[in-house]
Amino acid sequence: QVQLVESGGGLVQAGASLRLSCAGSGRPFTNYDVSWFRQAPGKEREFVAGIHGSGGSSYYAESLKGRFTISRDMAKNTVNLQMNSLKPDDTGVYSCAVRDPIGIMWGLKGSYPYWGQGTQVTVSS
């Protein structure tokens, strides 16, 4: 069993940065793939970024490359999401999710058995 808790969300103006953190308990993140998803009001949850538990390779939604960076802190058992140059369209609930390293499409939500409760990010114009 893995428990996930997100933090770092908030209300910021367009152009600002935020750093989200996903803290895991139960098992080390190095055993799992960890991803961030987000859900904007009235829209489906979408993949943001993911990182391999073992090798540290990372993957991003094409539209977010260059602005968002996912990283791991193995000592703290956290996975972080650095978000720069935020836009109002980035508003939503950001959730982290964990799965075994099964090597299938990162954005397949059903492949993640463990999810956090999410943290709200609101970007004003």
C-alpha positions as a Python dict, from the first residue, in 0.01 Angstrom:
ca = {
    (1, 'Q'): (0, 0, 0),
    (2, 'V'): (121, 350, -86),
    (3, 'Q'): (-14, 671, 62),
    (4, 'L'): (35, 994, -128),
    (5, 'V'): (3, 1352, -9),
    (6, 'E'): (42, 1652, -238),
    (7, 'S'): (138, 2000, -126),
    (8, 'G'): (250, 2331, -269),
    (9, 'G'): (-57, 2448, -453),
    (10, 'G'): (-197, 2796, -424),
    (11, 'L'): (-319, 3111, -595),
    (12, 'V'): (-66, 3290, -813),
    (13, 'Q'): (-62, 3542, -1094),
    (14, 'A'): (16, 3452, -1452),
    (15, 'G'): (389, 3426, -1508),
    (16, 'A'): (464, 3307, -1156),
    (17, 'S'): (612, 2974, -1051),
    (18, 'L'): (500, 2703, -812),
    (19, 'R'): (666, 2389, -685),
    (20, 'L'): (439, 2098, -601),
    (21, 'S'): (550, 1807, -391),
    (22, 'C'): (416, 1454, -368),
    (23, 'A'): (517, 1275, -51),
    (24, 'G'): (488, 901, -34),
    (25, 'S'): (470, 666, 258),
    (26, 'G'): (453, 293, 274),
    (27, 'R'): (710, 207, 9),
    (28, 'P'): (1003, 386, -154),
    (29, 'F'): (923, 572, -474),
    (30, 'T'): (1222, 408, -636),
    (31, 'N'): (1005, 99, -680),
    (32, 'Y'): (742, 284, -884),
    (33, 'D'): (663, 512, -1170),
    (34, 'V'): (527, 840, -1034),
    (35, 'S'): (321, 1081, -1239),
    (36, 'W'): (141, 1409, -1204),
    (37, 'F'): (-202, 1462, -1351),
    (38, 'R'): (-425, 1766, -1344),
    (39, 'Q'): (-794, 1831, -1383),
    (40, 'A'): (-932, 2166, -1483),
    (41, 'P'): (-1294, 2258, -1404),
    (42, 'G'): (-1528, 2084, -1644),
    (43, 'K'): (-1250, 1889, -1812),
    (44, 'E'): (-1110, 1540, -1793),
    (45, 'R'): (-803, 1462, -1589),
    (46, 'E'): (-492, 1484, -1806),
    (47, 'F'): (-135, 1364, -1782),
    (48, 'V'): (124, 1627, -1694),
    (49, 'A'): (454, 1452, -1630),
    (50, 'G'): (597, 1123, -1510),
    (51, 'I'): (925, 987, -1383),
    (52, 'H'): (1064, 636, -1371),
    (53, 'G'): (1127, 498, -1026),
    (54, 'S'): (1448, 321, -1116),
    (55, 'G'): (1628, 521, -1383),
    (56, 'G'): (1489, 865, -1323),
    (57, 'S'): (1389, 919, -1687),
    (58, 'S'): (1109, 1169, -1717),
    (59, 'Y'): (824, 1229, -1960),
    (60, 'Y'): (602, 1527, -2023),
    (61, 'A'): (282, 1622, -2192),
    (62, 'E'): (400, 1777, -2516),
    (63, 'S'): (232, 2110, -2448),
    (64, 'L'): (409, 2149, -2111),
    (65, 'K'): (766, 2071, -2212),
    (66, 'G'): (1000, 2353, -2124),
    (67, 'R'): (780, 2500, -1851),
    (68, 'F'): (732, 2205, -1614),
    (69, 'T'): (1003, 1988, -1462),
    (70, 'I'): (950, 1668, -1264),
    (71, 'S'): (1218, 1543, -1025),
    (72, 'R'): (1272, 1298, -743),
    (73, 'D'): (1417, 1345, -396),
    (74, 'M'): (1501, 994, -288),
    (75, 'A'): (1610, 1098, 60),
    (76, 'K'): (1270, 1251, 130),
    (77, 'N'): (1075, 1001, -83),
    (78, 'T'): (910, 1282, -272),
    (79, 'V'): (847, 1365, -634),
    (80, 'N'): (833, 1733, -718),
    (81, 'L'): (682, 1930, -1002),
    (82, 'Q'): (838, 2266, -1075),
    (83, 'M'): (598, 2481, -1275),
    (84, 'N'): (724, 2801, -1435),
    (85, 'S'): (563, 3074, -1641),
    (86, 'L'): (222, 2968, -1523),
    (87, 'K'): (-83, 3052, -1730),
    (88, 'P'): (-453, 3071, -1640),
    (89, 'D'): (-501, 2750, -1842),
    (90, 'D'): (-280, 2573, -1588),
    (91, 'T'): (-551, 2614, -1326),
    (92, 'G'): (-678, 2289, -1182),
    (93, 'V'): (-637, 2021, -920),
    (94, 'Y'): (-298, 1857, -946),
    (95, 'S'): (-269, 1499, -827),
    (96, 'C'): (16, 1256, -810),
    (97, 'A'): (-26, 889, -888),
    (98, 'V'): (189, 580, -853),
    (99, 'R'): (207, 250, -1038),
    (100, 'D'): (441, -42, -1083),
    (101, 'P'): (695, 19, -1362),
    (102, 'I'): (489, -169, -1620),
    (103, 'G'): (618, 20, -1922),
    (104, 'I'): (291, 129, -2078),
    (105, 'M'): (157, 467, -2181),
    (106, 'W'): (219, 723, -1911),
    (107, 'G'): (-114, 892, -1953),
    (108, 'L'): (-322, 578, -1898),
    (109, 'K'): (-502, 677, -1579),
    (110, 'G'): (-637, 328, -1513),
    (111, 'S'): (-282, 193, -1482),
    (112, 'Y'): (-227, 390, -1158),
    (113, 'P'): (-375, 217, -853),
    (114, 'Y'): (-261, 480, -604),
    (115, 'W'): (-363, 846, -608),
    (116, 'G'): (-329, 1141, -379),
    (117, 'Q'): (-612, 1377, -289),
    (118, 'G'): (-475, 1658, -500),
    (119, 'T'): (-371, 2017, -447),
    (120, 'Q'): (-542, 2317, -603),
    (121, 'V'): (-348, 2545, -836),
    (122, 'T'): (-517, 2866, -943),
    (123, 'V'): (-352, 3105, -1185),
    (124, 'S'): (-510, 3447, -1224),
    (125, 'S'): (-469, 3663, -1532),
}
